[in-house]
Amino acid sequence: MGGLLTTDSVLTCPHGGQVSAIPSLGRVRLGNAPVVLATDTFLVSGCTFAPVVPHPCVLISWQAPAARSSSTAAAALTLDSVGFCLAADGAMQGSVLIHAADTAVEGL
């Protein structure tokens, strides 16, 4: 179990890019921040990955959301969720780094 991720959670790609969540529903909130779901859109900005030519992370694909969620039909994301950073061409660039989340409420 881990704390739920919200739009206030701090997420980055492995290269320092900032992840921004764009919630599709926003009905379930912790404080003023919507809980984010595996089906929401996650964009990456400021990724500096350039092994030979620039190949930055631009979006996130979540593979392991919470196993159960009663808040919506889609699974909520927690500190234990696994997301992969993807380049514009779909190449996987590493895992999302979760630096902070709301630990007052946990998901399974």
Secondary structure, 3 states (H helix, E strand, C coil): CEEECECCCEEECCCCCEEEEECCCCCCEECCEEECECCCEEEEECCCCCCCCCCCEEEEEECCCCCCCCCCCCCECECCCCEEEEECCCCEEEECEEEECEEEEEEC
